[in-house]
């Protein structure tokens, strides 16, 4: 299991892992540092943008690979 899961808050994600900001932007999920404040979890932000549960699972997996490529 990775460090990041779907219940991580957007605030915690971008503050703990700044490299996640560009990933979120590429997915269409703007974040606090990108000018559009988002509160809540990665899951709720993704669902609000119309992403499916399988998309969210992919985001979690890709974010974990981004922050810890050797896992």
MOPAC internal coordinates of N, CA, C and O (Angstrom, degrees):
PM7 1SCF
backbone

  N    0.0000 0     0.00 0     0.00 0    0    0    0
  C    1.4513 1     0.00 0     0.00 0    1    0    0
  C    1.5293 1   109.09 1     0.00 0    2    1    0
  O    1.2310 1   120.64 1   -38.65 1    3    2    1
  N    1.3227 1   116.39 1   141.35 1    3    2    1
  C    1.4485 1   120.90 1  -177.10 1    5    3    2
  C    1.5179 1   112.95 1   -85.53 1    6    5    3
  O    1.2310 1   121.84 1    -1.23 1    7    6    5
  N    1.2970 1   114.08 1   178.77 1    7    6    5
  C    1.4582 1   122.17 1   179.14 1    9    7    6
  C    1.5245 1   110.58 1   -72.96 1   10    9    7
  O    1.2310 1   121.07 1   142.19 1   11   10    9
  N    1.3167 1   115.55 1   -37.81 1   11   10    9
  C    1.4622 1   121.65 1  -177.05 1   13   11   10
  C    1.5221 1   109.27 1   -95.98 1   14   13   11
  O    1.2310 1   120.64 1   -42.14 1   15   14   13
  N    1.3273 1   116.39 1   137.86 1   15   14   13
  C    1.4631 1   120.65 1   170.75 1   17   15   14
  C    1.5208 1   108.17 1  -132.56 1   18   17   15
  O    1.2310 1   120.54 1    -4.21 1   19   18   17
  N    1.3141 1   116.58 1   175.79 1   19   18   17
  C    1.4687 1   120.34 1  -174.51 1   21   19   18
  C    1.5226 1   113.24 1   -67.39 1   22   21   19
  O    1.2310 1   120.15 1   166.31 1   23   22   21
  N    1.3303 1   117.32 1   -13.69 1   23   22   21
  C    1.4606 1   121.10 1  -179.12 1   25   23   22
  C    1.5255 1   113.99 1   -92.42 1   26   25   23
  O    1.2310 1   120.15 1  -178.76 1   27   26   25
  N    1.3290 1   117.31 1     1.24 1   27   26   25
  C    1.4562 1   119.70 1   177.17 1   29   27   26
  C    1.5279 1   108.46 1   -68.20 1   30   29   27
  O    1.2310 1   120.62 1   -40.84 1   31   30   29
  N    1.3278 1   116.42 1   139.16 1   31   30   29
  C    1.4650 1   118.07 1   178.05 1   33   31   30
  C    1.5248 1   109.02 1   -75.65 1   34   33   31
  O    1.2310 1   121.07 1   -28.72 1   35   34   33
  N    1.3078 1   115.56 1   151.28 1   35   34   33
  C    1.4604 1   120.42 1   177.77 1   37   35   34
  C    1.5246 1   109.64 1   -59.13 1   38   37   35
  O    1.2310 1   120.49 1   138.58 1   39   38   37
  N    1.3141 1   116.66 1   -41.42 1   39   38   37
  C    1.4594 1   121.35 1   179.20 1   41   39   38
  C    1.5286 1   110.90 1   -58.64 1   42   41   39
  O    1.2310 1   120.12 1   131.28 1   43   42   41
  N    1.3141 1   117.38 1   -48.72 1   43   42   41
  C    1.4593 1   121.51 1   179.42 1   45   43   42
  C    1.5286 1   110.91 1   -64.05 1   46   45   43
  O    1.2310 1   120.54 1   139.17 1   47   46   45
  N    1.3181 1   116.58 1   -40.83 1   47   46   45
  C    1.4594 1   121.50 1  -179.01 1   49   47   46
  C    1.5253 1   111.40 1   -60.12 1   50   49   47
  O    1.2310 1   120.28 1   127.92 1   51   50   49
  N    1.3369 1   117.07 1   -52.08 1   51   50   49
  C    1.4686 1   119.01 1  -176.35 1   53   51   50
  C    1.5264 1   112.32 1   -73.49 1   54   53   51
  O    1.2310 1   119.82 1   150.51 1   55   54   53
  N    1.3164 1   117.94 1   -29.49 1   55   54   53
  C    1.4638 1   119.70 1   177.95 1   57   55   54
  C    1.5286 1   112.12 1   -76.87 1   58   57   55
  O    1.2310 1   120.07 1   142.76 1   59   58   57
  N    1.3105 1   117.48 1   -37.24 1   59   58   57
  C    1.4646 1   120.85 1  -178.95 1   61   59   58
  C    1.5271 1   112.30 1   -82.66 1   62   61   59
  O    1.2310 1   120.92 1   148.71 1   63   62   61
  N    1.3239 1   115.84 1   -31.29 1   63   62   61
  C    1.4627 1   120.98 1  -175.06 1   65   63   62
  C    1.5316 1   109.27 1  -134.19 1   66   65   63
  O    1.2310 1   120.05 1  -103.47 1   67   66   65
  N    1.3353 1   117.50 1    76.53 1   67   66   65
  C    1.4661 1   120.77 1  -176.16 1   69   67   66
  C    1.5285 1   113.67 1   -55.81 1   70   69   67
  O    1.2310 1   120.47 1   153.68 1   71   70   69
  N    1.3262 1   116.71 1   -26.32 1   71   70   69
  C    1.4567 1   119.99 1   179.20 1   73   71   70
  C    1.5385 1   111.89 1   -66.19 1   74   73   71
  O    1.2310 1   120.18 1   166.02 1   75   74   73
  N    1.3253 1   117.26 1   -13.98 1   75   74   73
  C    1.4633 1   120.57 1   179.16 1   77   75   74
  C    1.5315 1   112.31 1   -74.66 1   78   77   75
  O    1.2310 1   120.11 1   161.48 1   79   78   77
  N    1.3343 1   117.39 1   -18.52 1   79   78   77
  C    1.4625 1   120.84 1  -176.58 1   81   79   78
  C    1.5268 1   111.42 1   -59.73 1   82   81   79
  O    1.2310 1   120.07 1   130.88 1   83   82   81
  N    1.3281 1   117.46 1   -49.12 1   83   82   81
  C    1.4672 1   119.25 1  -178.74 1   85   83   82
  C    1.5252 1   111.04 1   -65.63 1   86   85   83
  O    1.2310 1   120.06 1   144.38 1   87   86   85
  N    1.3339 1   117.50 1   -35.62 1   87   86   85
  C    1.4661 1   120.78 1   176.74 1   89   87   86
  C    1.5287 1   110.13 1   -62.05 1   90   89   87
  O    1.2310 1   120.56 1   131.94 1   91   90   89
  N    1.3265 1   116.53 1   -48.06 1   91   90   89
  C    1.4614 1   120.15 1   180.00 1   93   91   90
  C    1.5291 1   111.07 1   -59.96 1   94   93   91
  O    1.2310 1   120.47 1   138.14 1   95   94   93
  N    1.3251 1   116.71 1   -41.86 1   95   94   93
  C    1.4682 1   120.70 1   179.35 1   97   95   94
  C    1.5259 1   110.92 1   -61.10 1   98   97   95
  O    1.2310 1   120.12 1   136.76 1   99   98   97
  N    1.3306 1   117.38 1   -43.24 1   99   98   97
  C    1.4647 1   121.24 1   179.67 1  101   99   98
  C    1.5264 1   111.35 1   -62.68 1  102  101   99
  O    1.2310 1   120.64 1   151.20 1  103  102  101
  N    1.3203 1   116.39 1   -28.80 1  103  102  101
  C    1.4674 1   120.52 1   179.58 1  105  103  102
  C    1.5304 1   111.90 1   -84.84 1  106  105  103
  O    1.2310 1   120.34 1   171.03 1  107  106  105
  N    1.3246 1   116.96 1    -8.97 1  107  106  105
  C    1.4602 1   120.21 1  -178.86 1  109  107  106
  C    1.5166 1   113.46 1    91.03 1  110  109  107
  O    1.2310 1   120.76 1  -164.99 1  111  110  109
  N    1.3289 1   116.16 1    15.01 1  111  110  109
  C    1.4588 1   121.01 1   178.52 1  113  111  110
  C    1.5173 1   107.41 1  -108.52 1  114  113  111
  O    1.2310 1   121.08 1   -76.44 1  115  114  113
  N    1.3050 1   115.54 1   103.56 1  115  114  113
  C    1.4643 1   119.28 1   179.10 1  117  115  114
  C    1.5239 1   108.48 1   -76.54 1  118  117  115
  O    1.2310 1   121.84 1   -24.41 1  119  118  117
  N    1.3148 1   114.09 1   155.59 1  119  118  117
  C    1.4568 1   118.54 1  -176.54 1  121  119  118
  C    1.5237 1   110.14 1  -136.81 1  122  121  119
  O    1.2310 1   120.90 1    -4.08 1  123  122  121
  N    1.2938 1   115.89 1   175.92 1  123  122  121
  C    1.4612 1   122.43 1  -173.64 1  125  123  122
  C    1.5230 1   112.00 1   -50.20 1  126  125  123
  O    1.2310 1   120.01 1   131.63 1  127  126  125
  N    1.2915 1   117.58 1   -48.37 1  127  126  125
  C    1.4635 1   120.73 1  -177.79 1  129  127  126
  C    1.5193 1   111.97 1   -71.69 1  130  129  127
  O    1.2310 1   120.36 1   166.92 1  131  130  129
  N    1.3048 1   116.91 1   -13.08 1  131  130  129
  C    1.4607 1   120.13 1  -178.29 1  133  131  130
  C    1.5257 1   111.85 1   -94.49 1  134  133  131
  O    1.2310 1   119.77 1  -178.90 1  135  134  133
  N    1.3149 1   118.05 1     1.10 1  135  134  133
  C    1.4509 1   120.97 1   174.38 1  137  135  134
  C    1.5089 1   115.98 1   106.02 1  138  137  135
  O    1.2310 1   119.49 1   165.13 1  139  138  137
  N    1.2996 1   118.59 1   -14.87 1  139  138  137
  C    1.4638 1   121.51 1   179.45 1  141  139  138
  C    1.5203 1   107.92 1  -117.74 1  142  141  139
  O    1.2310 1   120.16 1   -76.72 1  143  142  141
  N    1.3302 1   117.29 1   103.28 1  143  142  141
  C    1.4639 1   117.61 1  -176.80 1  145  143  142
  C    1.5223 1   112.15 1   -64.47 1  146  145  143
  O    1.2310 1   121.10 1   -47.27 1  147  146  145
  N    1.3063 1   115.50 1   132.73 1  147  146  145
  C    1.4612 1   121.43 1   176.92 1  149  147  146
  C    1.5162 1   107.25 1  -125.12 1  150  149  147
  O    1.2310 1   120.99 1   -52.15 1  151  150  149
  N    1.2954 1   115.72 1   127.85 1  151  150  149
  C    1.4588 1   121.35 1   176.67 1  153  151  150
  C    1.5083 1   107.43 1  -109.10 1  154  153  151
  O    1.2310 1   120.51 1   -26.47 1  155  154  153
  N    1.2761 1   116.63 1   153.53 1  155  154  153
  C    1.4587 1   120.64 1   179.58 1  157  155  154
  C    1.5196 1   110.19 1   107.86 1  158  157  155
  O    1.2310 1   121.76 1    13.12 1  159  158  157
  N    1.2988 1   114.23 1  -166.88 1  159  158  157
  C    1.4572 1   121.28 1  -173.52 1  161  159  158
  C    1.5174 1   112.13 1   -94.91 1  162  161  159
  O    1.2310 1   121.38 1   -11.44 1  163  162  161
  N    1.3086 1   114.96 1   168.56 1  163  162  161
  C    1.4647 1   120.92 1   173.68 1  165  163  162
  C    1.5243 1   109.41 1   -57.41 1  166  165  163
  O    1.2310 1   120.50 1   139.32 1  167  166  165
  N    1.3117 1   116.64 1   -40.68 1  167  166  165
  C    1.4609 1   120.74 1  -179.65 1  169  167  166
  C    1.5305 1   111.36 1   -63.38 1  170  169  167
  O    1.2310 1   119.67 1   130.75 1  171  170  169
  N    1.3309 1   118.24 1   -49.25 1  171  170  169
  C    1.4636 1   119.55 1  -177.38 1  173  171  170
  C    1.5239 1   111.32 1   -67.11 1  174  173  171
  O    1.2310 1   120.23 1   141.26 1  175  174  173
  N    1.3351 1   117.17 1   -38.74 1  175  174  173
  C    1.4672 1   119.91 1   177.82 1  177  175  174
  C    1.5202 1   110.74 1   -63.32 1  178  177  175
  O    1.2310 1   120.39 1   140.40 1  179  178  177
  N    1.3226 1   116.86 1   -39.60 1  179  178  177
  C    1.4656 1   121.25 1   179.69 1  181  179  178
  C    1.5231 1   111.07 1   -68.06 1  182  181  179
  O    1.2310 1   120.59 1   135.43 1  183  182  181
  N    1.3241 1   116.47 1   -44.57 1  183  182  181
  C    1.4696 1   120.01 1   179.52 1  185  183  182
  C    1.5272 1   110.88 1   -62.92 1  186  185  183
  O    1.2310 1   120.29 1   141.31 1  187  186  185
  N    1.3399 1   117.06 1   -38.69 1  187  186  185
  C    1.4640 1   120.72 1   178.48 1  189  187  186
  C    1.5258 1   111.99 1   -62.79 1  190  189  187
  O    1.2310 1   120.51 1   152.73 1  191  190  189
  N    1.3369 1   116.63 1   -27.27 1  191  190  189
  C    1.4691 1   121.43 1   178.78 1  193  191  190
  C    1.5265 1   111.76 1   -90.52 1  194  193  191
  O    1.2310 1   120.44 1  -176.29 1  195  194  193
  N    1.3319 1   116.77 1     3.71 1  195  194  193
  C    1.4655 1   120.66 1   175.27 1  197  195  194
  C    1.5185 1   115.56 1    89.45 1  198  197  195
  O    1.2310 1   120.20 1  -166.52 1  199  198  197
  N    1.3280 1   117.23 1    13.48 1  199  198  197
  C    1.4552 1   119.95 1   178.84 1  201  199  198
  C    1.5208 1   110.64 1   -82.03 1  202  201  199
  O    1.2310 1   120.91 1   -27.60 1  203  202  201
  N    1.3362 1   115.87 1   152.40 1  203  202  201
  C    1.4636 1   122.14 1  -179.38 1  205  203  202
  C    1.5262 1   110.44 1   -89.00 1  206  205  203
  O    1.2310 1   121.31 1    -8.55 1  207  206  205
  N    1.3277 1   115.11 1   171.45 1  207  206  205
  C    1.4617 1   120.49 1   176.62 1  209  207  206
  C    1.5290 1   110.64 1   -61.23 1  210  209  207
  O    1.2310 1   119.86 1   143.63 1  211  210  209
  N    1.3324 1   117.87 1   -36.37 1  211  210  209
  C    1.4737 1   119.39 1   178.64 1  213  211  210
  C    1.5266 1   110.80 1   -69.14 1  214  213  211
  O    1.2310 1   120.15 1   145.97 1  215  214  213
  N    1.3353 1   117.32 1   -34.03 1  215  214  213
  C    1.4672 1   120.02 1   174.05 1  217  215  214
  C    1.5242 1   110.26 1   -62.43 1  218  217  215
  O    1.2310 1   120.61 1   136.20 1  219  218  217
  N    1.3262 1   116.44 1   -43.80 1  219  218  217
  C    1.4649 1   121.52 1  -179.12 1  221  219  218
  C    1.5219 1   110.17 1   -62.57 1  222  221  219
  O    1.2310 1   120.36 1   138.53 1  223  222  221
  N    1.3144 1   116.92 1   -41.47 1  223  222  221
  C    1.4604 1   121.04 1   177.78 1  225  223  222
  C    1.5337 1   109.81 1   -61.40 1  226  225  223
  O    1.2310 1   120.61 1   138.68 1  227  226  225
  N    1.3214 1   116.44 1   -41.32 1  227  226  225
  C    1.4662 1   120.91 1   177.67 1  229  227  226
  C    1.5253 1   110.47 1   -63.85 1  230  229  227
  O    1.2310 1   120.04 1   136.43 1  231  230  229
  N    1.3433 1   117.53 1   -43.57 1  231  230  229
  C    1.4581 1   121.11 1   178.05 1  233  231  230
  C    1.5309 1   110.63 1   -57.57 1  234  233  231
  O    1.2310 1   120.84 1   133.33 1  235  234  233
  N    1.3209 1   115.99 1   -46.67 1  235  234  233
  C    1.4663 1   120.97 1  -179.43 1  237  235  234
  C    1.5290 1   110.05 1   -59.54 1  238  237  235
  O    1.2310 1   120.67 1   132.77 1  239  238  237
  N    1.3299 1   116.32 1   -47.23 1  239  238  237
  C    1.4676 1   120.31 1  -179.36 1  241  239  238
  C    1.5249 1   111.14 1   -62.87 1  242  241  239
  O    1.2310 1   120.35 1   134.52 1  243  242  241
  N    1.3327 1   116.93 1   -45.48 1  243  242  241
  C    1.4660 1   120.44 1  -178.16 1  245  243  242
  C    1.5310 1   111.58 1   -68.21 1  246  245  243
  O    1.2310 1   119.89 1   141.38 1  247  246  245
  N    1.3148 1   117.81 1   -38.62 1  247  246  245
  C    1.4640 1   120.34 1   177.14 1  249  247  246
  C    1.5282 1   110.90 1   -64.34 1  250  249  247
  O    1.2310 1   119.99 1   139.30 1  251  250  249
  N    1.3172 1   117.63 1   -40.70 1  251  250  249
  C    1.4607 1   120.22 1   178.16 1  253  251  250
  C    1.5266 1   110.79 1   -64.51 1  254  253  251
  O    1.2310 1   119.98 1   142.02 1  255  254  253
  N    1.3282 1   117.64 1   -37.98 1  255  254  253
  C    1.4633 1   120.35 1   176.43 1  257  255  254
  C    1.5171 1   111.19 1   -67.84 1  258  257  255
  O    1.2310 1   120.63 1   145.55 1  259  258  257
  N    1.3304 1   116.41 1   -34.45 1  259  258  257
  C    1.4638 1   121.10 1   178.71 1  261  259  258
  C    1.5286 1   111.61 1   -64.09 1  262  261  259
  O    1.2310 1   121.06 1   135.87 1  263  262  261
  N    1.3250 1   115.58 1   -44.13 1  263  262  261
  C    1.4732 1   118.36 1  -175.61 1  265  263  262
  C    1.5325 1   112.55 1   -86.17 1  266  265  263
  O    1.2310 1   120.54 1   157.89 1  267  266  265
  N    1.3131 1   116.57 1   -22.11 1  267  266  265
  C    1.4667 1   120.31 1  -179.41 1  269  267  266
  C    1.5262 1   108.27 1  -142.24 1  270  269  267
  O    1.2310 1   120.11 1  -103.61 1  271  270  269
  N    1.3306 1   117.39 1    76.39 1  271  270  269
  C    1.4671 1   120.92 1  -172.49 1  273  271  270
  C    1.5196 1   115.54 1   -62.30 1  274  273  271
  O    1.2310 1   119.60 1   161.71 1  275  274  273
  N    1.3061 1   118.37 1   -18.29 1  275  274  273
  C    1.4718 1   120.54 1  -177.75 1  277  275  274
  C    1.5122 1   114.76 1   -95.59 1  278  277  275
  O    1.2310 1   120.21 1  -166.45 1  279  278  277
  N    1.3299 1   117.21 1    13.55 1  279  278  277
  C    1.4657 1   118.47 1  -177.83 1  281  279  278
  C    1.5017 1   111.32 1   -78.06 1  282  281  279
  O    1.2310 1   120.10 1   180.00 1  283  282  281

